[in-house]
Amino acid sequence: MGDLTENFSRFEFACHCGCGFDDVSLGLVDALQRLRDCVGRPVHVTSGCRCRNHNRNVGGAVNSYHLRGEAADVSTKLLTPGELADLAEFTIPEFENGGIGRYPGFVHLDVGPKRRW
């Protein structure tokens, strides 16, 4: 059980450097919960909020939506990253109109403007 939604907790979105930054967008979390409900299995957050130092250390974009708590990198054992990205794009309006990046092993999803890579 999560403390933000049925399946997601704030600690999943906390910056990995240990700084404590965990101010995640509730719009992002709600959209991820709907995606998880569509998948029917856990969706794992591999990266959520990032402070500037951690973002720089992992090679993140200078204006990354992770810095605002409006992005998450996610994966699931049930679907390939391409399948998960397609499901997000075609079933969740926030991601249809937001950013989706396909990477080996995970998908970047954000609630910023529409972009694809």
Buried (B, 14 or more C-beta within 10 A) or exposed (E): EBEBBEBBBBEBBBBBBEBEBBEBBEEBBBBBBBBBBBBEEBBBBBBBBBBBEBBEEBEBEEEBBBBBBBBBBBBBEEBBBEEBBBBBBEBBEBBEEBBBBBEEEBBBBBBBEEEEE
